[in-house]
Amino acid sequence: MVREAMYNEIQAYRQMGYSKRKVSRELDIDRKTVQKYWEMRQDEYTRYMAQCCDRAKILDPYRQEITQLLEKWPNITSAIVHDRLRENHADFKVSYRSVSDYVTAMREVLGIPTEQKIRQYAEVSEMAPGYQAQVDMGQKVMQDMYGKRVRIYIFAMVMSHSRKKYVYLQDHPFNSEAFIYAHDLAFRYFGGRTQEIAYDQDRVMMVAENAGDLIYTQAFESYQAYAGFNVFLCHGNDPQTKGKIESAVKYVKGNFLACRIYTGISTLNSEALAWLERCANAKIHDTTKMIPNVVFAEESKHLTSVPTLSEPPKPKSAIVRKTNVVHYLQNRYEVPQGTYLPGRKALITVDDEAGKITFSDEETGELFATHNIEYAARGKKVSLPKNAARFGQTKYDDLKVIVLSLYEDVTMADGYMDELIRKYPRYARDQLRIMKRCAQDYTPDELQNALDYCILRDLYSATDFRDTLMFFRADEPRTQQPILLPPKYLAIQAQTRSLDRYAHGTKGGDAI
């Protein structure tokens, strides 16, 4: 049920020729609601409202209690009324939406409207040429040629006097380095900088507002000192102060990026520059009634030149953790097992165009790993490619090399041990240790015979290999070796006795 004012607005838009969809957008109500009252005449609406008023409502038993709350606290919200009813009545099951509608109707009946706070605004004075620019960022979801959704991140700068705009786009979020790079591109586009730049509060440039003693990120503070401009930081909930740039970002999203297929970030930035010269900076501005490019021709004389960044930002470095991962942008990138050493650091090189990140030794330059950058995810472990030869090493490699050095036919032994590791991944170290002991206890010929036997019969197990060696050795014919006495007993001559004396002893006599 809509109130009479809303009904009148729907009918007014209908007479103006608006469609139902457009009316629902203008009034911010559901299209089904618009459709319900679209063909309803005034007399039908009056009868309908009368029926609604006469109809018993689920909240009528609580009418007196709600009336008391409204009369005592005229500015009480529907949410508080709903909570008080739930607090006072254990069996209260009415939804918040029903309570809100009922409270709104009660306010009309009792004549207790909600107090509306009206905020007074004042139009910001026009800035002198070359004094201020404004910067802001935004996001827009596009579709690529395959219908996949791509999120685009927007950096925009606008001259407060002439309204000349610049825009730079990325397919990943801005960090401090990218934020600085976008400033550098903007200053090149404008041919200089203004004395002051107005910003919204953003973590890529500011750590804390600190009651006016602003704390910037280290990278941005260094760049501000390098470029020499002043910072004007806008307060929260103050759109009028930075209204020029908010309108510019909205213009980029609603005009340039709308109804456009994403074909790559480089192409998109090239198209954006052409759009700036063709449309954004070449048409009459709605507020100033002047063309930004024409006004900027005079404003450009008041800009201060800024040297471009003399060198690209230095690569970052991060420690290699004990788990053989390197942390970057709240994600964990895996490096090969054995990379970790106490105090070892990895040099981080980012290629934004290719979307790649490379980790190498900070001292020697040895390459550790290359990954695709994960921008959207947070707290994710990015694993090494499984098919990369450099990354194929495992924690068993050192032990395997030692074992292979004890075998003559390295190729055959290597294939056999690879199969052991594949078949027994949890016991690979135990399997290799058995193979090592076998190589130390048996001759090369015995080892080769056992390998041939096990491979022929598909016996891929270190215990089977050991049992085969034991079986072959036990089956060999043994020669009786003479028993040799120690030298100290060789001079002793044993006494020889006749058999009669032993026969006499068996009859009970003395055998001695």
KABEL-V317139 format. One record per residue. RES is the residue in one letter. PHI is phi in whole degrees, 0 to 359 (999 if undefined). PSI is psi in whole degrees, 0 to 359 (NA if undefined). D_FIRST is the distance of its C-alpha to the first C-alpha in Angstrom with 2 decimals. Layout:
<<RES;PHI;PSI;D_FIRST> <RES;PHI;PSI;D_FIRST>>
//
This chain:
<<M;999;128;0.00> <V;251;151;3.81> <R;285;170;6.76> <E;297;323;9.59> <A;297;318;11.75> <M;293;319;9.83> <Y;300;317;9.53> <N;295;323;13.21> <E;294;319;14.18> <I;299;315;13.06> <Q;292;326;15.07> <A;294;315;17.86> <Y;296;326;18.35> <R;296;318;18.42> <Q;291;334;21.14> <M;280;354;22.99> <G;93;13;23.39> <Y;290;151;21.39> <S;277;164;20.58> <K;297;321;17.19> <R;296;318;18.66> <K;291;324;19.87> <V;295;319;16.65> <S;296;325;14.94> <R;289;318;18.03> <E;294;319;18.14> <L;268;354;14.65> <D;58;48;14.89> <I;230;165;11.68> <D;293;145;11.92> <R;295;331;13.48> <K;294;327;11.64> <T;294;317;8.34> <V;299;317;10.83> <Q;296;326;12.40> <K;295;320;9.56> <Y;260;3;9.42> <W;297;312;13.13> <E;262;3;14.90> <M;282;122;12.65> <R;285;168;14.94> <Q;297;317;14.45> <D;293;324;15.48> <E;294;321;13.21> <Y;294;321;10.14> <T;296;315;11.90> <R;297;320;12.60> <Y;297;317;9.16> <M;293;323;8.13> <A;295;319;11.54> <Q;296;320;11.17> <C;295;322;8.28> <C;289;324;10.69> <D;283;339;13.65> <R;289;137;12.65> <A;293;138;14.61> <K;245;153;13.13> <I;294;339;15.25> <L;262;3;15.88> <D;303;323;17.10> <P;299;339;20.69> <Y;255;14;20.48> <R;299;314;19.05> <Q;296;320;22.52> <E;295;318;23.31> <I;293;320;20.24> <T;299;317;21.04> <Q;298;319;24.60> <L;295;318;23.76> <L;292;322;21.68> <E;289;326;24.47> <K;280;322;27.20> <W;234;86;25.74> <P;300;332;23.44> <N;263;13;23.14> <I;296;142;22.40> <T;269;163;19.99> <S;296;327;17.33> <A;296;320;19.83> <I;291;319;22.53> <V;300;316;20.59> <H;299;317;19.85> <D;293;320;23.56> <R;296;320;24.85> <L;295;320;23.09> <R;292;327;24.61> <E;289;321;27.88> <N;274;343;28.11> <H;229;111;26.98> <A;295;332;28.71> <D;264;14;26.60> <F;286;120;23.19> <K;235;10;21.37> <V;286;140;17.66> <S;289;160;16.35> <Y;295;322;15.97> <R;300;319;12.41> <S;294;320;11.44> <V;295;318;13.80> <S;299;315;12.50> <D;296;320;8.93> <Y;293;318;10.98> <V;295;320;13.56> <T;299;317;11.46> <A;294;321;10.37> <M;295;323;14.06> <R;298;321;15.40> <E;292;319;14.06> <V;292;317;15.52> <L;275;348;18.70> <G;71;39;19.12> <I;240;79;19.75> <P;288;158;18.36> <T;287;133;19.30> <E;291;126;22.65> <Q;257;127;22.79> <K;270;120;26.14> <I;259;120;27.33> <R;269;130;30.11> <Q;269;135;32.81> <Y;242;158;34.51> <A;227;137;37.83> <E;291;135;38.99> <V;289;138;41.75> <S;294;149;45.13> <E;293;140;46.70> <M;276;152;49.22> <A;291;154;52.85> <P;303;132;54.08> <G;76;8;54.82> <Y;273;312;53.48> <Q;225;144;50.24> <A;235;159;48.49> <Q;236;142;45.21> <V;232;139;44.63> <D;205;167;41.55> <M;230;159;40.62> <G;204;183;37.70> <Q;223;152;36.86> <K;209;132;35.76> <V;268;124;35.54> <M;246;177;37.45> <Q;240;140;38.65> <D;270;186;42.35> <M;293;345;44.14> <Y;260;6;43.54> <G;83;7;39.77> <K;277;141;40.09> <R;283;133;37.92> <V;232;127;40.05> <R;269;124;38.99> <I;253;136;40.69> <Y;253;132;41.45> <I;248;132;41.80> <F;245;128;44.22> <A;227;142;43.97> <M;229;136;46.13> <V;227;139;45.74> <M;282;124;48.23> <S;296;329;46.60> <H;277;306;48.81> <S;269;343;48.97> <R;69;18;45.77> <K;289;137;47.92> <K;245;156;46.32> <Y;221;143;47.66> <V;223;140;45.91> <Y;228;136;47.30> <L;240;147;45.57> <Q;224;158;46.19> <D;258;17;45.00> <H;214;159;45.27> <P;299;153;44.22> <F;283;135;46.32> <N;248;185;48.88> <S;299;318;51.23> <E;295;316;53.83> <A;292;326;51.44> <F;297;318;49.84> <I;292;318;53.34> <Y;299;321;54.27> <A;295;322;51.25> <H;300;315;52.44> <D;300;317;55.89> <L;296;320;54.61> <A;295;317;52.54> <F;295;325;55.61> <R;294;320;57.66> <Y;295;316;55.11> <F;279;340;55.04> <G;84;19;58.75> <G;158;186;58.43> <R;235;162;56.17> <T;272;171;54.69> <Q;290;329;55.77> <E;223;146;52.42> <I;232;129;49.59> <A;266;133;46.12> <Y;233;154;44.42> <D;277;163;41.29> <Q;285;119;42.11> <D;217;143;42.95> <R;289;342;45.01> <V;286;346;47.25> <M;237;338;48.87> <M;228;136;48.29> <V;273;314;48.87> <A;205;150;47.74> <E;283;326;46.99> <N;54;46;49.29> <A;54;37;48.47> <G;104;334;49.78> <D;272;82;52.74> <L;297;139;51.13> <I;246;111;52.31> <Y;267;165;52.25> <T;293;153;52.99> <Q;300;318;56.70> <A;295;315;56.43> <F;291;322;54.24> <E;297;321;56.39> <S;294;320;59.49> <Y;290;323;58.00> <Q;299;317;56.85> <A;294;325;60.41> <Y;291;317;61.77> <A;277;329;59.65> <G;89;16;59.85> <F;265;160;56.39> <N;267;155;54.48> <V;249;128;51.07> <F;248;113;48.16> <L;262;122;45.51> <C;285;146;41.99> <H;285;161;40.07> <G;291;153;36.85> <N;55;42;33.56> <D;227;69;35.57> <P;292;337;34.57> <Q;293;327;36.24> <T;295;322;39.67> <K;243;32;39.54> <G;295;330;37.13> <K;297;314;39.78> <I;285;327;40.18> <E;295;323;36.48> <S;293;324;36.04> <A;293;316;39.07> <V;297;318;37.79> <K;298;323;34.44> <Y;294;319;36.55> <V;297;315;38.66> <K;290;320;35.74> <G;273;343;33.79> <N;245;301;36.86> <F;287;310;39.91> <L;280;339;38.59> <A;291;141;35.67> <C;58;36;36.54> <R;234;139;39.96> <I;270;132;41.74> <Y;280;123;43.48> <T;237;12;47.20> <G;135;146;48.68> <I;290;325;48.47> <S;295;316;51.67> <T;298;320;50.54> <L;296;320;47.16> <N;292;324;48.94> <S;295;318;51.26> <E;294;326;48.41> <A;294;318;46.73> <L;297;319;49.93> <A;294;322;50.11> <W;295;321;46.47> <L;301;315;47.23> <E;284;332;50.15> <R;274;326;48.53> <C;233;295;45.07> <A;299;318;44.02> <N;259;2;47.21> <A;247;351;48.19> <K;260;159;45.21> <I;293;128;44.54> <H;287;139;42.43> <D;293;330;39.27> <T;271;309;40.07> <T;279;343;43.86> <K;60;29;44.19> <M;226;160;47.23> <I;274;124;48.22> <P;306;318;48.49> <N;298;324;51.70> <V;290;315;53.38> <V;293;324;52.53> <F;293;334;53.52> <A;303;326;56.97> <E;276;321;57.70> <E;295;328;55.79> <S;301;337;57.73> <K;289;342;60.85> <H;259;4;59.44> <L;277;154;58.61> <T;258;130;60.83> <S;292;145;62.28> <V;233;126;61.53> <P;294;137;63.86> <T;294;161;62.16> <L;303;123;62.14> <S;293;331;65.81> <E;208;154;65.13> <P;294;156;62.21> <P;305;139;60.86> <K;294;143;63.23> <P;299;147;62.19> <K;278;164;60.85> <S;227;154;62.58> <A;212;152;61.42> <I;287;149;63.34> <V;274;119;63.79> <R;285;165;62.45> <K;298;334;64.42> <T;275;11;62.08> <N;60;49;63.09> <V;227;156;59.79> <V;238;130;59.06> <H;273;133;55.82> <Y;208;125;54.10> <L;50;47;50.54> <Q;66;18;49.54> <N;239;162;50.80> <R;245;118;54.09> <Y;257;126;56.40> <E;281;139;59.16> <V;240;164;62.79> <P;301;149;65.73> <Q;302;137;67.09> <G;94;354;69.97> <T;291;325;68.62> <Y;296;132;68.03> <L;219;147;70.85> <P;305;124;70.71> <G;81;1;69.67> <R;286;137;69.15> <K;240;147;66.59> <A;253;133;64.93> <L;277;129;64.57> <I;255;121;61.09> <T;240;124;60.97> <V;249;129;57.64> <D;249;96;57.46> <D;296;324;53.96> <E;296;316;54.67> <A;274;347;55.77> <G;71;31;53.34> <K;244;152;56.33> <I;229;134;57.56> <T;239;138;61.23> <F;243;129;62.91> <S;219;164;66.65> <D;293;131;69.27> <E;295;330;69.28> <E;266;312;73.09> <T;265;341;74.43> <G;82;6;71.63> <E;297;131;71.61> <L;287;129;68.47> <F;264;306;66.41> <A;195;157;63.33> <T;230;131;60.94> <H;230;161;57.24> <N;283;137;54.10> <I;287;134;52.06> <E;260;106;48.91> <Y;264;320;46.49> <A;285;322;43.10> <A;282;159;44.17> <R;224;137;45.10> <G;74;20;47.54> <K;265;143;48.71> <K;266;123;52.32> <V;261;112;53.62> <S;278;162;56.49> <L;288;151;59.65> <P;299;137;60.08> <K;283;336;61.86> <N;260;10;64.03> <A;272;128;65.47> <A;297;322;69.18> <R;295;330;69.16> <F;263;8;66.43> <G;278;352;68.01> <Q;291;147;70.09> <T;232;178;69.35> <K;288;351;70.61> <Y;266;355;73.29> <D;298;317;74.95> <D;298;314;77.51> <L;295;322;78.69> <K;295;321;78.79> <V;297;319;81.04> <I;297;316;83.42> <V;294;318;83.64> <L;296;330;84.23> <S;294;345;87.13> <L;268;354;89.00> <Y;252;146;88.90> <E;282;310;91.19> <D;273;89;88.95> <V;292;323;85.92> <T;298;313;84.01> <M;292;318;84.19> <A;295;323;83.47> <D;296;316;80.46> <G;296;322;78.89> <Y;294;317;79.58> <M;289;326;77.99> <D;299;321;74.90> <E;292;325;74.39> <L;297;315;74.86> <I;295;321;72.15> <R;293;320;69.78> <K;283;325;70.50> <Y;236;68;70.46> <P;297;327;68.06> <R;281;340;67.75> <Y;241;24;71.54> <A;300;320;72.72> <R;295;319;74.61> <D;296;320;76.41> <Q;297;316;77.36> <L;292;326;78.80> <R;294;321;80.76> <I;297;318;82.43> <M;297;325;83.37> <K;292;317;84.84> <R;295;323;86.99> <C;297;318;88.22> <A;295;333;89.29> <Q;277;336;91.25> <D;260;348;92.98> <Y;233;160;93.99> <T;282;161;96.00> <P;303;322;94.50> <D;296;319;96.03> <E;295;319;94.46> <L;296;318;91.07> <Q;294;318;91.31> <N;298;319;92.38> <A;293;322;89.48> <L;297;314;86.97> <D;301;317;88.34> <Y;295;314;88.23> <C;291;319;84.62> <I;292;320;83.21> <L;298;322;85.07> <R;260;12;83.66> <D;59;43;80.15> <L;259;83;80.63> <Y;262;84;78.23> <S;200;134;78.50> <A;296;326;80.57> <T;291;322;81.78> <D;296;321;82.93> <F;296;317;84.70> <R;294;317;86.44> <D;296;325;87.45> <T;297;316;88.88> <L;299;316;91.05> <M;296;321;92.29> <F;294;314;93.10> <F;298;321;95.08> <R;289;322;97.06> <A;291;333;97.86> <D;276;352;99.07> <E;286;141;101.67> <P;294;139;105.37> <R;252;136;106.76> <T;262;138;110.40> <Q;286;123;112.31> <Q;267;135;113.13> <P;296;146;116.42> <I;272;120;116.13> <L;258;131;117.75> <L;275;154;119.12> <P;297;149;118.83> <P;304;327;122.01> <K;290;343;123.07> <Y;262;357;123.57> <L;291;331;125.59> <A;279;350;128.99> <I;277;130;128.68> <Q;252;123;130.77> <A;284;142;129.76> <Q;285;137;132.58> <T;257;128;133.54> <R;242;157;134.55> <S;279;160;136.08> <L;288;338;134.17> <D;297;323;136.76> <R;295;326;135.64> <Y;286;325;132.04> <A;293;323;133.35> <H;293;326;135.35> <G;291;330;132.27> <T;287;343;130.35> <K;268;7;133.11> <G;103;358;132.59> <G;274;181;134.99> <D;276;122;134.45> <A;279;349;133.08> <I;279;NA;134.12>>
//
